[in-house]
Amino acid sequence: MKLTLDYDKGTLVLEDKDGSRTVPAFSREAFEILSREWVRIGWNEKYPYTFSWFGRPVIQLPEDMIRIQEVIYRLKPDVIIETGVAHGGSLVFYASLCKAMEHGRIVGIDIEIRPHNRRAIEAHPLKPYITLIEGSSVDPAIVDQVKAQVRPGERVLILLDSNHTYAHVLAELRAYAPMVSVDSYIVATDGVMIDAAQTPRGKPEWTRDNPTRAAQDFAAENPAFMVEQPAWPFNESQLTQNITHWPGAWLRRLK
């Protein structure tokens, strides 16, 4: 693939295996093309590994954090469940939103919560909002422990950010989707693997072995869910697509 940005001509030319495409340099189309390549290169350079939230590393693209914040503020879930803990930055981020809203709590699940990360999370001022569960997110016993954290009638939002293989994410979707409230979401994060497959840090098999495909297949077998990017609550531009590591990630429960 070749990109040519010519400000003198006011054009962006994209050349790939499908041919050549020319769009105005200052246009929605050019922004979307360049953003996708920015995300791809940034992923390879570990750009998301440069941020923290309230003292804990948070390995997320900042726009994804802003977009999930928009959804959390609108839905005001009683419980936010996240598979994948790592350093705990995402849990602390969600907990800070719950504290600001004076509503909600967090459940984090990981197959291994490393001792230094557990100590840091448990010592954090926002720990009262966070429950940690250690074990495989698809182990039925662990799933039952998570279910026990949700009271009848509570609104639940779920994010899947642990093992990103197709098989694991599909198993998580099947295990956790029944907990999702109507009009809430289960989010299969990090489908960026599709675009990162051909980078130096990527793997060719990621073009099929990824969370986005798992979300698509899950929606196809479950008419109660549909893949739907949440609407932006504010937009004075012509843009419509997230700049994201979570393409095709958002599954909304319809009924």
C-alpha positions as CSV (number, residue, x, y, z in Angstrom):
1,M,0.0,0.0,0.0
2,K,1.2,3.5,-0.8
3,L,-0.2,6.8,0.5
4,T,0.7,10.2,-1.2
5,L,-0.4,13.3,0.6
6,D,0.0,16.3,-1.7
7,Y,-0.9,19.6,-0.2
8,D,0.0,21.5,-3.3
9,K,-2.7,19.5,-5.3
10,G,-4.9,19.2,-2.2
11,T,-5.1,15.4,-2.6
12,L,-4.5,12.2,-0.8
13,V,-3.9,9.2,-3.1
14,L,-4.3,5.7,-1.8
15,E,-2.8,2.9,-3.9
16,D,-3.2,-0.7,-2.9
17,K,-4.0,-4.1,-4.4
18,D,-7.5,-2.9,-5.3
19,G,-6.3,0.0,-7.4
20,S,-5.9,3.7,-6.8
21,R,-8.2,6.1,-5.0
22,T,-7.9,9.9,-4.8
23,V,-9.7,12.0,-2.2
24,P,-9.5,15.7,-1.2
25,A,-6.6,16.1,1.4
26,F,-8.9,18.0,3.7
27,S,-11.9,15.7,3.9
28,R,-13.6,13.2,6.1
29,E,-12.4,10.4,3.8
30,A,-8.7,11.5,4.1
31,F,-9.1,11.8,7.8
32,E,-10.4,8.2,8.1
33,I,-7.7,6.8,5.8
34,L,-4.9,8.6,7.7
35,S,-6.4,7.8,11.1
36,R,-6.4,4.1,10.3
37,E,-2.7,4.1,9.4
38,W,-2.0,6.2,12.5
39,V,-3.7,3.6,14.7
40,R,-1.8,0.8,12.9
41,I,1.6,2.4,13.4
42,G,0.8,3.6,16.9
43,W,-0.2,0.1,17.8
44,N,3.2,-1.2,16.6
45,E,5.0,1.5,18.5
46,K,3.1,0.6,21.7
47,Y,1.6,4.1,21.9
48,P,-1.2,3.0,24.3
49,Y,1.6,1.9,26.7
50,T,2.4,5.5,27.5
51,F,-0.6,6.5,29.6
52,S,-1.7,6.1,33.2
53,W,-5.0,6.9,35.1
54,F,-4.8,8.0,38.7
55,G,-1.4,6.4,39.1
56,R,-2.0,3.1,37.4
57,P,-0.9,2.2,33.8
58,V,-3.9,2.1,31.5
59,I,-3.1,0.3,28.3
60,Q,-5.9,1.8,26.2
61,L,-6.2,4.2,23.3
62,P,-7.4,7.5,24.8
63,E,-10.3,7.9,22.4
64,D,-11.6,4.5,23.5
65,M,-11.5,5.7,27.1
66,I,-13.5,8.8,26.2
67,R,-16.1,6.8,24.2
68,I,-16.6,4.3,26.9
69,Q,-16.9,7.2,29.4
70,E,-19.7,8.6,27.2
71,V,-21.6,5.3,27.4
72,I,-21.0,4.9,31.1
73,Y,-22.3,8.4,31.9
74,R,-25.4,7.8,29.8
75,L,-26.2,4.3,31.1
76,K,-25.1,4.8,34.7
77,P,-24.6,1.0,35.1
78,D,-24.9,-0.5,38.6
79,V,-22.1,-2.9,37.8
80,I,-19.2,-2.7,35.2
81,I,-17.6,-6.1,34.6
82,E,-14.2,-6.3,32.9
83,T,-12.2,-9.4,32.0
84,G,-8.5,-8.7,32.0
85,V,-7.0,-6.7,34.9
86,A,-3.2,-6.3,34.0
87,H,-2.0,-3.2,35.9
88,G,-5.6,-2.2,37.0
89,G,-5.6,1.1,35.2
90,S,-8.9,0.4,33.4
91,L,-10.6,-0.7,36.6
92,V,-9.4,2.5,38.3
93,F,-10.6,4.5,35.4
94,Y,-14.1,3.0,35.6
95,A,-14.0,3.4,39.4
96,S,-13.2,7.1,39.1
97,L,-16.3,7.5,36.9
98,C,-18.4,5.7,39.5
99,K,-17.1,7.9,42.2
100,A,-17.8,11.0,40.2
101,M,-21.4,9.8,39.4
102,E,-21.8,8.6,43.0
103,H,-23.1,5.4,41.4
104,G,-21.8,2.0,40.4
105,R,-19.1,-0.5,41.2
106,I,-16.5,-2.6,39.2
107,V,-15.8,-6.3,39.0
108,G,-12.4,-7.3,37.5
109,I,-11.5,-10.8,36.4
110,D,-8.0,-12.1,35.4
111,I,-6.5,-15.6,35.1
112,E,-3.5,-14.2,37.0
113,I,-3.4,-11.0,39.1
114,R,0.2,-10.5,39.7
115,P,1.1,-9.8,43.3
116,H,2.5,-6.3,42.7
117,N,-0.5,-5.3,40.7
118,R,-2.9,-6.7,43.3
119,R,-1.1,-4.7,46.1
120,A,-1.2,-1.5,44.1
121,I,-4.9,-1.9,43.3
122,E,-5.8,-2.9,46.8
123,A,-3.9,0.1,48.2
124,H,-5.5,2.5,45.7
125,P,-8.0,5.1,47.1
126,L,-10.6,3.9,44.7
127,K,-10.3,0.2,45.8
128,P,-13.7,0.3,47.6
129,Y,-15.4,0.4,44.2
130,I,-13.4,-2.6,42.9
131,T,-13.9,-6.3,43.4
132,L,-11.1,-8.6,42.1
133,I,-11.7,-12.2,41.0
134,E,-8.7,-14.4,40.0
135,G,-9.2,-17.2,37.6
136,S,-10.0,-18.0,34.0
137,S,-12.8,-15.8,32.8
138,V,-14.5,-18.7,31.0
139,D,-14.2,-21.2,33.9
140,P,-17.9,-21.9,34.9
141,A,-17.0,-21.5,38.5
142,I,-15.5,-18.1,37.9
143,V,-18.5,-17.1,35.8
144,D,-20.7,-18.1,38.7
145,Q,-18.7,-16.0,41.1
146,V,-19.2,-13.0,38.8
147,K,-22.9,-13.6,38.5
148,A,-23.1,-13.6,42.3
149,Q,-21.8,-10.0,42.3
150,V,-24.8,-8.8,40.4
151,R,-28.1,-8.2,42.3
152,P,-31.5,-8.8,40.6
153,G,-32.6,-5.8,38.5
154,E,-29.2,-4.2,38.3
155,R,-27.9,-2.6,35.1
156,V,-24.8,-4.3,33.8
157,L,-22.1,-3.3,31.3
158,I,-19.4,-5.7,30.3
159,L,-16.0,-5.3,28.7
160,L,-13.9,-8.2,27.4
161,D,-10.2,-7.4,27.5
162,S,-8.4,-10.6,28.4
163,N,-7.2,-13.3,26.0
164,H,-8.1,-11.8,22.5
165,T,-8.2,-15.0,20.5
166,Y,-11.4,-15.7,18.5
167,A,-12.2,-18.8,20.4
168,H,-11.7,-17.3,23.9
169,V,-13.6,-14.1,23.1
170,L,-16.5,-16.1,21.6
171,A,-16.6,-18.2,24.8
172,E,-16.6,-15.1,26.9
173,L,-19.4,-13.6,24.9
174,R,-21.5,-16.8,25.3
175,A,-20.7,-16.9,29.1
176,Y,-21.3,-13.2,30.0
177,A,-23.8,-11.9,27.5
178,P,-26.8,-13.2,29.6
179,M,-25.7,-10.8,32.3
180,V,-25.9,-7.7,30.1
181,S,-29.0,-5.5,30.6
182,V,-31.3,-4.5,27.8
183,D,-29.9,-1.5,25.9
184,S,-26.5,-2.0,27.6
185,Y,-23.4,-3.4,25.9
186,I,-20.9,-6.2,26.0
187,V,-17.7,-4.9,24.3
188,A,-15.2,-7.2,22.6
189,T,-12.1,-5.0,22.7
190,D,-8.9,-4.9,20.7
191,G,-10.1,-6.0,17.3
192,V,-7.3,-3.7,16.1
193,M,-5.5,-7.0,15.7
194,I,-7.0,-7.1,12.2
195,D,-5.2,-4.0,11.1
196,A,-2.1,-4.8,13.2
197,A,-1.7,-8.3,11.6
198,Q,0.8,-7.1,9.0
199,T,2.9,-4.9,11.3
200,P,6.3,-6.1,12.6
201,R,4.7,-6.9,16.0
202,G,1.7,-8.6,14.4
203,K,0.8,-12.1,13.2
204,P,-0.8,-12.9,9.8
205,E,-3.4,-15.2,11.4
206,W,-4.9,-12.2,13.3
207,T,-6.8,-11.3,10.2
208,R,-9.2,-14.1,11.2
209,D,-8.3,-14.9,14.8
210,N,-9.6,-11.7,16.5
211,P,-12.3,-10.3,18.8
212,T,-14.1,-8.4,16.0
213,R,-14.9,-11.6,14.1
214,A,-16.0,-13.2,17.4
215,A,-18.4,-10.3,18.0
216,Q,-19.8,-10.6,14.5
217,D,-20.3,-14.4,14.7
218,F,-21.9,-14.0,18.2
219,A,-24.4,-11.4,16.9
220,A,-25.2,-13.7,14.0
221,E,-26.2,-16.5,16.4
222,N,-27.9,-14.3,19.0
223,P,-30.7,-12.1,17.6
224,A,-31.0,-10.4,21.0
225,F,-27.7,-8.6,20.3
226,M,-26.5,-6.4,17.4
227,V,-23.1,-4.9,16.6
228,E,-23.7,-1.1,17.0
229,Q,-21.3,1.7,17.7
230,P,-22.9,3.9,20.3
231,A,-24.0,7.3,19.0
232,W,-21.8,10.2,19.9
233,P,-23.7,12.5,22.3
234,F,-21.9,15.6,20.7
235,N,-20.8,16.0,17.2
236,E,-20.3,19.2,15.2
237,S,-18.3,17.6,12.5
238,Q,-18.9,15.4,9.4
239,L,-17.1,12.5,11.1
240,T,-19.0,9.3,12.1
241,Q,-16.4,6.7,12.9
242,N,-14.4,6.1,16.1
243,I,-10.6,6.2,15.9
244,T,-10.3,3.0,17.9
245,H,-8.6,-0.2,18.9
246,W,-12.1,-1.6,19.3
247,P,-13.5,-1.9,15.7
248,G,-16.8,-3.7,15.6
249,A,-16.6,-4.3,19.3
250,W,-19.9,-2.9,20.7
251,L,-22.7,-5.4,21.0
252,R,-26.0,-3.9,22.2
253,R,-28.6,-6.0,23.9
254,L,-31.9,-5.5,22.2
255,K,-34.2,-7.6,24.3
